[in-house]
Amino acid sequence: MTLPALPPPATGPALRLGSRLLWRLVGATTLLLLALLWMAWHDWREQLATDLPATAELASQLLHDDLAGRAGAFNRPQLTATLAPLAPLARRAAFCAELRNLQGRLMDQGCLPRLPPASLTGAAGPPADFGLLLVGAEPSPADWPWPARAARWLATAGGAPASQTHTLVLPEGLKLGTLELEPDWTHEAGQLGRHLGLIALGGLALLAGLLHIARTATRQWAQDHRQQQQLASHLLNAREQERRRLARELHDELGQSLTALHAEAAVVALVSAGAAGTAPALTQSAQAMRRLLAQMQEGLQRVLADLRPQALDRFGLPSALQALARQTRLHADGTPLTVTLQLPEPWRPLPADHDIHVYRIVQEALTNAWRHSAARHATVSLRPDGDLLHLSVQDDGQASPLQPVQPGHGLLGLHERVAALGGTLRCTHPEGGGLCLSVRLPCPRPTPASAPTAATPPPESPA
């Protein structure tokens, strides 16, 4: 299993987070734009499907009324029909019409309102013969430009008819011809293009605004996180400096006092042992005082080692880790925790402020393996990789994938320390059992100007 993710550092992960946010905004805006385009297309097609039959019915009625008004008892064979009566419909809808006789011959055609009927322009006169009508005659396909063909395809994509056909019948029931009506696809393409273009333009403007907001928020988040990380790192360094100061003061004040008391107790023991008539109780008290002072000195040594490992200041991180691995850690049954340390050779010095943090991470991980995992063996591995340092502590304890790792104060402290350094911490369960803490820290190579210098050794520990 994996512990809760750490806040990402303000460089690579922040950029990845910003990139993911931008892509999600692009995807969401694209889906919204497609939905709006689909709604506009659907409304346009539904409106077209509603207007076309009504327009065709009205056009058929206008032609019927015109023919009925001109028809007489003796002129019916000479009746001709044109699209001129349909001109008022241009105020309602744009359409194209073809008027054919029963033999399928073209009598008149035109598009309103952009193009007047052919009979009005004189481009084609009405045919001489009209005769009975052929219902359902197929008109010749119009040579539409590609936008008009695209609009016609979009209108008929859902199965809606692209045209309406009506039969012209006189009041006496005589069939005179067929009227086929379809939208002016060039006009409809322009209308649809304007609607879709406005929606697309609005969607792009919305996307540009969201991207600007996201980029601004990402930069602000990265800046805030960088400041937070710098503050956490400053607090960690201040805490280590305070520990060093406390260790020095304890060593100088309490350590020297314990040493003096130990010497005085030794003098009392010698005097009481050599003086005649001295009570045995005085000798025993002096010896007990010496034992108590020795225990206090050992406790002080442990406190000083916890506050500031002296080997780290004197000999560097590798020696301090080796001393940490050699420390005795006994379980309740008396079995020790053995530690194997794997360090790269040759050792590459770390930045000065990284040594103590790496030491603290290993120290807390080993303490966790000893106290909570009941481990018998642990392996500590450090591996530099360019500007990164990979650190892992794996044990053979009783941790199981079925038992969630409880993030106590130790693991929370590791999280805070690693986050302050801009790294990542993962807690996994190897196949052989146990627990593995994997840490990845940014560790730039120290420049000659910032290379760590030899640390001033602290005062000697009390004897």
C-alpha positions as CSV (number, residue, x, y, z in Angstrom):
1,M,0.0,0.0,0.0
2,T,1.0,3.6,-0.3
3,L,0.8,6.3,2.3
4,P,-1.1,9.5,1.5
5,A,0.8,11.5,-1.1
6,L,3.0,14.3,-0.1
7,P,2.5,17.8,-1.4
8,P,4.5,18.0,-4.6
9,P,7.6,20.1,-4.8
10,A,7.3,23.4,-6.6
11,T,9.2,22.4,-9.8
12,G,8.5,19.2,-11.8
13,P,5.4,17.9,-10.0
14,A,3.9,21.4,-9.9
15,L,4.4,21.6,-13.7
16,R,2.8,18.2,-14.1
17,L,-0.1,19.2,-11.9
18,G,-0.5,22.4,-14.0
19,S,-0.4,20.4,-17.2
20,R,-3.0,17.9,-16.0
21,L,-5.2,20.8,-14.9
22,L,-4.8,22.5,-18.3
23,W,-5.6,19.3,-20.2
24,R,-8.7,18.7,-18.0
25,L,-9.9,22.2,-18.7
26,V,-9.3,21.7,-22.4
27,G,-11.2,18.4,-22.3
28,A,-14.1,19.8,-20.3
29,T,-14.4,22.9,-22.5
30,T,-14.2,20.8,-25.6
31,L,-17.0,18.6,-24.4
32,L,-19.1,21.7,-23.5
33,L,-18.4,23.2,-26.9
34,L,-19.4,20.0,-28.7
35,A,-22.6,19.8,-26.6
36,L,-23.5,23.4,-27.5
37,L,-22.7,22.7,-31.2
38,W,-24.9,19.6,-31.1
39,M,-27.7,21.5,-29.5
40,A,-27.4,24.2,-32.1
41,W,-27.4,21.7,-34.9
42,H,-30.3,19.8,-33.4
43,D,-32.4,22.9,-33.0
44,W,-31.6,24.0,-36.5
45,R,-32.5,20.6,-37.9
46,E,-35.8,20.5,-35.9
47,Q,-36.7,24.0,-37.0
48,L,-35.9,23.1,-40.6
49,A,-38.0,19.9,-40.3
50,T,-40.9,22.0,-39.0
51,D,-40.6,24.9,-41.4
52,L,-40.2,22.9,-44.6
53,P,-43.6,21.1,-44.6
54,A,-45.4,24.3,-43.6
55,T,-43.6,26.3,-46.3
56,A,-44.3,23.6,-48.9
57,E,-48.0,23.5,-47.9
58,L,-48.3,27.2,-48.1
59,A,-46.5,27.3,-51.5
60,S,-48.8,24.6,-52.9
61,Q,-51.8,26.6,-51.7
62,L,-50.5,29.8,-53.3
63,L,-50.0,28.1,-56.7
64,H,-53.4,26.4,-56.4
65,D,-55.1,29.7,-55.7
66,D,-53.2,31.3,-58.6
67,L,-54.2,28.5,-61.0
68,A,-57.8,28.5,-59.8
69,G,-58.0,32.2,-60.3
70,R,-56.7,32.0,-63.9
71,A,-58.5,28.9,-64.9
72,G,-61.6,29.2,-67.1
73,A,-63.8,26.9,-69.1
74,F,-61.8,27.3,-72.3
75,N,-58.2,28.1,-71.2
76,R,-57.3,25.1,-69.1
77,P,-55.2,23.3,-71.7
78,Q,-53.2,26.5,-72.2
79,L,-52.6,27.1,-68.5
80,T,-49.0,27.6,-67.5
81,A,-47.6,27.7,-63.9
82,T,-44.6,29.7,-62.7
83,L,-43.0,30.4,-59.3
84,A,-44.0,34.0,-59.3
85,P,-46.9,33.6,-56.8
86,L,-44.3,32.2,-54.3
87,A,-42.3,35.4,-54.0
88,P,-44.2,36.6,-50.8
89,L,-42.9,33.4,-49.1
90,A,-39.4,34.8,-49.2
91,R,-40.3,36.9,-46.2
92,R,-40.9,33.7,-44.2
93,A,-38.2,31.3,-45.3
94,A,-35.5,30.8,-47.9
95,F,-36.2,27.9,-50.2
96,C,-35.7,26.5,-53.7
97,A,-38.5,25.1,-55.8
98,E,-39.0,23.2,-59.0
99,L,-42.2,23.0,-60.9
100,R,-42.7,20.1,-63.3
101,N,-45.5,18.9,-65.5
102,L,-46.8,15.3,-65.6
103,Q,-44.1,14.3,-68.1
104,G,-41.4,15.6,-65.8
105,R,-40.5,18.5,-67.9
106,L,-39.2,21.5,-66.0
107,M,-41.7,24.4,-66.1
108,D,-40.0,26.8,-63.6
109,Q,-37.3,26.7,-60.9
110,G,-35.6,29.2,-58.6
111,C,-34.4,30.0,-55.1
112,L,-36.0,32.6,-52.9
113,P,-35.2,35.2,-51.7
114,R,-31.7,35.4,-53.2
115,L,-32.5,34.3,-56.8
116,P,-35.7,35.2,-58.5
117,P,-37.6,32.5,-60.4
118,A,-36.4,31.8,-63.9
119,S,-39.7,32.9,-65.4
120,L,-39.2,36.4,-63.9
121,T,-35.7,36.8,-65.3
122,G,-36.5,35.6,-68.8
123,A,-33.8,32.9,-68.6
124,A,-36.2,30.2,-69.3
125,G,-39.8,30.5,-70.7
126,P,-42.6,28.2,-69.7
127,P,-43.1,25.2,-71.9
128,A,-45.8,25.2,-74.4
129,D,-47.4,21.9,-73.4
130,F,-48.6,21.4,-69.8
131,G,-50.8,18.3,-69.9
132,L,-51.5,16.0,-67.0
133,L,-49.0,15.6,-64.2
134,L,-46.5,12.9,-63.3
135,V,-46.6,12.8,-59.5
136,G,-43.3,12.2,-57.8
137,A,-41.0,13.0,-60.7
138,E,-37.3,13.2,-59.5
139,P,-35.8,16.6,-59.9
140,S,-32.2,16.9,-61.2
141,P,-29.7,17.3,-58.4
142,A,-28.6,20.9,-57.9
143,D,-25.0,21.8,-58.3
144,W,-24.6,23.1,-54.7
145,P,-21.2,24.4,-53.4
146,W,-19.6,22.3,-50.7
147,P,-21.0,24.4,-47.7
148,A,-24.5,23.8,-49.1
149,R,-23.8,20.1,-49.6
150,A,-22.5,19.9,-46.0
151,A,-25.6,21.7,-44.7
152,R,-27.9,19.3,-46.7
153,W,-26.0,16.3,-45.2
154,L,-26.3,17.7,-41.7
155,A,-30.0,18.2,-42.1
156,T,-30.6,14.7,-43.5
157,A,-28.2,13.0,-41.0
158,G,-31.1,12.1,-38.7
159,G,-33.3,10.6,-41.4
160,A,-35.3,13.8,-42.1
161,P,-36.4,14.4,-45.7
162,A,-34.5,17.0,-47.6
163,S,-37.4,18.1,-49.8
164,Q,-41.2,18.2,-49.9
165,T,-43.3,17.3,-52.9
166,H,-46.9,18.4,-53.5
167,T,-49.3,17.8,-56.3
168,L,-51.1,20.8,-57.9
169,V,-54.8,20.1,-58.3
170,L,-57.5,22.5,-59.6
171,P,-60.7,22.8,-57.7
172,E,-62.4,20.4,-60.3
173,G,-59.8,17.7,-59.3
174,L,-57.6,18.1,-62.4
175,K,-53.9,17.4,-61.7
176,L,-51.7,19.9,-63.3
177,G,-48.2,19.1,-62.0
178,T,-45.9,18.7,-59.1
179,L,-44.1,21.2,-56.9
180,E,-40.9,20.1,-55.1
181,L,-39.6,22.3,-52.4
182,E,-36.3,22.1,-50.5
183,P,-34.4,24.6,-48.4
184,D,-31.9,27.0,-50.0
185,W,-28.9,25.1,-48.7
186,T,-26.5,27.9,-49.5
187,H,-28.6,30.2,-47.3
188,E,-29.0,27.5,-44.6
189,A,-25.3,26.8,-44.6
190,G,-24.6,30.5,-44.0
191,Q,-27.2,30.6,-41.2
192,L,-25.8,27.4,-39.6
193,G,-22.3,28.5,-40.0
194,R,-22.9,31.8,-38.3
195,H,-24.6,30.1,-35.4
196,L,-21.9,27.5,-35.0
197,G,-19.2,30.0,-35.5
198,L,-20.5,32.2,-32.7
199,I,-20.7,29.2,-30.4
200,A,-17.2,28.1,-31.4
201,L,-15.8,31.6,-30.9
202,G,-17.5,31.8,-27.5
203,G,-16.1,28.4,-26.6
204,L,-12.6,29.4,-27.6
205,A,-12.9,32.6,-25.6
206,L,-14.1,30.7,-22.6
207,L,-11.3,28.2,-23.0
208,A,-8.7,31.0,-23.3
209,G,-10.0,32.6,-20.1
210,L,-10.0,29.3,-18.2
211,L,-6.5,28.5,-19.4
212,H,-5.3,31.9,-18.3
213,I,-7.0,31.5,-14.9
214,A,-5.5,28.0,-14.5
215,R,-2.0,29.1,-15.5
216,T,-2.2,32.0,-13.0
217,A,-3.6,29.8,-10.3
218,T,-0.9,27.2,-11.0
219,R,1.9,29.7,-10.8
220,Q,0.5,31.2,-7.6
221,W,0.2,27.7,-6.2
222,A,3.8,26.9,-7.1
223,Q,5.0,30.1,-5.6
224,D,3.0,29.5,-2.4
225,H,4.2,26.0,-2.1
226,R,7.8,27.1,-2.7
227,Q,7.5,29.6,0.1
228,Q,5.9,27.0,2.3
229,Q,8.7,24.5,1.5
230,Q,11.3,27.1,2.2
231,L,9.6,28.0,5.5
232,A,9.5,24.3,6.5
233,S,13.1,23.8,5.6
234,H,14.0,26.9,7.6
235,L,12.1,25.5,10.6
236,L,13.9,22.2,10.3
237,N,17.3,23.8,10.1
238,A,16.4,26.1,13.0
239,R,15.3,23.0,15.0
240,E,18.6,21.3,14.3
241,Q,20.5,24.4,15.3
242,E,18.6,24.5,18.5
243,R,19.3,20.9,19.2
244,R,23.0,21.5,18.6
245,R,22.9,24.5,21.0
246,L,21.1,22.4,23.6
247,A,23.6,19.6,23.2
248,R,26.5,22.0,23.6
249,E,25.0,23.6,26.7
250,L,24.1,20.3,28.3
251,H,27.6,19.1,27.6
252,D,29.3,22.2,28.9
253,E,27.1,22.7,32.0
254,L,25.6,19.4,33.1
255,G,28.4,17.3,31.7
256,Q,31.1,19.1,33.5
257,S,29.0,19.1,36.7
258,L,28.5,15.4,36.5
259,T,32.2,14.9,35.9
260,A,33.0,17.0,39.0
261,L,30.5,15.1,41.1
262,H,31.9,11.8,39.9
263,A,35.4,12.9,41.0
264,E,34.2,14.1,44.4
265,A,32.4,10.8,44.9
266,A,35.6,9.0,44.1
267,V,37.5,11.1,46.6
268,V,34.9,10.4,49.3
269,A,35.1,6.7,48.6
270,L,38.9,6.7,48.8
271,V,38.9,8.7,52.0
272,S,36.2,6.6,53.6
273,A,38.0,3.4,52.6
274,G,41.4,4.5,54.0
275,A,40.3,6.3,57.2
276,A,40.1,4.3,60.3
277,G,36.8,4.1,62.1
278,T,34.8,5.2,59.1
279,A,31.3,3.8,59.1
280,P,30.7,1.2,56.3
281,A,27.5,3.0,55.4
282,L,29.6,6.0,54.2
283,T,31.6,3.8,51.9
284,Q,28.5,2.2,50.5
285,S,26.9,5.6,50.0
286,A,29.9,6.9,48.1
287,Q,29.9,3.8,45.8
288,A,26.2,4.1,45.2
289,M,26.7,7.8,44.4
290,R,29.4,6.8,41.8
291,R,27.1,4.3,40.2
292,L,24.3,6.8,40.0
293,L,26.5,9.4,38.5
294,A,27.8,6.9,35.9
295,Q,24.1,6.1,34.9
296,M,23.4,9.8,34.7
297,Q,26.4,10.2,32.4
298,E,25.3,7.4,30.2
299,G,21.8,8.9,30.0
300,L,23.4,12.3,29.1
301,Q,25.4,10.6,26.4
302,R,22.2,9.2,24.9
303,V,20.4,12.5,25.1
304,L,23.4,14.3,23.4
305,A,23.5,11.6,20.7
306,D,19.8,12.1,20.0
307,L,20.1,15.9,20.0
308,R,23.1,16.0,17.8
309,P,25.2,12.9,16.6
310,Q,28.8,13.8,17.3
311,A,30.1,11.4,14.6
312,L,28.2,13.4,12.0
313,D,30.0,16.6,12.9
314,R,33.4,14.9,13.3
315,F,33.6,12.3,10.6
316,G,30.7,12.9,8.2
317,L,27.5,11.1,7.2
318,P,29.0,7.6,6.2
319,S,30.6,7.2,9.6
320,A,27.6,8.5,11.4
321,L,25.3,6.0,9.6
322,Q,27.7,3.2,10.4
323,A,27.7,4.1,14.1
324,L,23.9,4.3,13.9
325,A,23.7,0.8,12.3
326,R,26.0,-0.6,15.1
327,Q,23.8,0.7,17.9
328,T,22.2,-2.1,20.0
329,R,18.5,-2.5,19.7
330,L,17.1,-5.4,21.7
331,H,13.5,-6.7,21.5
332,A,11.6,-7.9,24.6
333,D,12.8,-11.5,24.0
334,G,16.4,-10.4,23.9
335,T,16.9,-10.7,20.1
336,P,18.7,-7.8,18.4
337,L,17.8,-5.8,15.3
338,T,20.7,-6.2,12.9
339,V,21.2,-3.5,10.3
340,T,23.0,-3.8,6.9
341,L,24.2,-0.6,5.5
342,Q,24.7,-0.2,1.7
343,L,26.6,3.0,0.7
344,P,27.8,4.0,-2.7
345,E,31.5,3.9,-3.4
346,P,33.1,6.3,-3.8
347,W,31.0,8.4,-1.5
348,R,29.8,11.7,-3.0
349,P,29.4,14.5,-0.4
350,L,25.9,15.8,0.0
351,P,25.0,19.5,0.5
352,A,25.8,20.6,4.1
353,D,22.2,20.8,5.1
354,H,21.3,17.4,3.8
355,D,23.5,15.3,6.0
356,I,21.6,15.8,9.2
357,H,18.2,15.3,7.4
358,V,19.3,12.0,5.8
359,Y,20.6,10.9,9.2
360,R,17.3,11.7,10.9
361,I,15.3,9.9,8.2
362,V,17.4,6.7,8.6
363,Q,17.3,7.1,12.4
364,E,13.5,7.4,12.5
365,A,13.0,4.5,10.0
366,L,15.2,2.2,12.1
367,T,13.3,3.2,15.2
368,N,10.0,2.4,13.5
369,A,11.3,-1.0,12.4
370,W,12.5,-1.8,15.9
371,R,9.6,-0.6,18.0
372,H,6.5,-1.2,15.7
373,S,7.4,-3.9,13.2
374,A,9.3,-6.3,15.5
375,A,11.9,-6.7,12.7
376,R,15.0,-8.8,13.1
377,H,16.9,-7.4,10.2
378,A,16.8,-4.1,8.3
379,T,18.7,-3.0,5.2
380,V,19.6,0.7,4.6
381,S,20.5,1.7,1.1
382,L,21.6,5.0,-0.3
383,R,22.0,5.5,-4.1
384,P,22.7,8.8,-5.8
385,D,21.1,9.3,-9.2
386,G,22.1,12.6,-10.8
387,D,20.6,15.4,-8.8
388,L,18.4,12.9,-6.8
389,L,19.2,10.8,-3.8
390,H,17.3,7.5,-3.4
391,L,17.1,6.2,0.2
392,S,15.3,3.0,1.3
393,V,15.0,1.2,4.6
394,Q,13.5,-2.3,4.3
395,D,12.8,-4.6,7.2
396,D,11.5,-8.1,7.7
397,G,9.0,-7.2,10.3
398,Q,5.4,-8.2,10.8
399,A,3.8,-5.5,8.6
400,S,1.3,-6.9,6.2
401,P,-0.5,-5.4,3.1
402,L,-3.8,-6.4,4.8
403,Q,-2.9,-4.2,7.8
404,P,-2.9,-0.5,7.0
405,V,0.1,1.4,8.2
406,Q,-0.9,3.8,10.9
407,P,0.9,7.1,10.3
408,G,2.1,7.8,13.9
409,H,4.3,10.7,15.0
410,G,7.4,9.0,13.5
411,L,6.0,8.6,10.0
412,L,4.3,12.0,10.2
413,G,7.7,13.5,11.1
414,L,9.3,11.7,8.2
415,H,6.5,13.1,5.9
416,E,7.1,16.6,7.1
417,R,10.9,16.4,6.8
418,V,10.8,14.9,3.3
419,A,8.2,17.4,2.2
420,A,10.3,20.3,3.5
421,L,13.2,19.0,1.4
422,G,11.0,18.8,-1.7
423,G,11.1,15.0,-1.9
424,T,8.7,12.0,-1.9
425,L,8.1,9.3,0.6
426,R,6.4,5.9,-0.2
427,C,5.6,3.1,2.2
428,T,5.2,-0.3,0.4
429,H,5.1,-4.0,1.4
430,P,7.7,-6.2,-0.4
431,E,6.7,-9.7,-1.6
432,G,8.8,-11.4,1.1
433,G,7.0,-9.4,3.9
434,G,8.0,-6.6,6.0
435,L,7.9,-2.9,5.2
436,C,10.0,-0.7,2.9
437,L,10.3,3.0,3.2
438,S,11.5,4.6,0.0
439,V,12.6,8.3,0.0
440,R,13.6,10.3,-3.0
441,L,15.3,13.7,-2.3
442,P,16.5,16.4,-4.6
443,C,20.2,16.6,-4.0
444,P,22.0,19.0,-6.3
445,R,25.8,18.5,-6.6
446,P,27.5,21.0,-4.3
447,T,29.5,23.7,-6.1
448,P,33.0,24.5,-4.9
449,A,31.8,27.7,-3.3
450,S,29.0,25.9,-1.4
451,A,31.0,22.7,-0.6
452,P,30.8,21.8,3.0
453,T,33.9,22.6,5.0
454,A,35.3,20.7,7.9
455,A,33.0,21.1,10.9
456,T,34.3,22.3,14.2
457,P,34.2,19.3,16.5
458,P,32.0,19.7,19.5
459,P,33.5,19.6,23.0
460,E,34.5,16.3,24.4
461,S,31.9,14.1,26.0
462,P,32.1,13.7,29.8
463,A,34.2,10.8,30.7
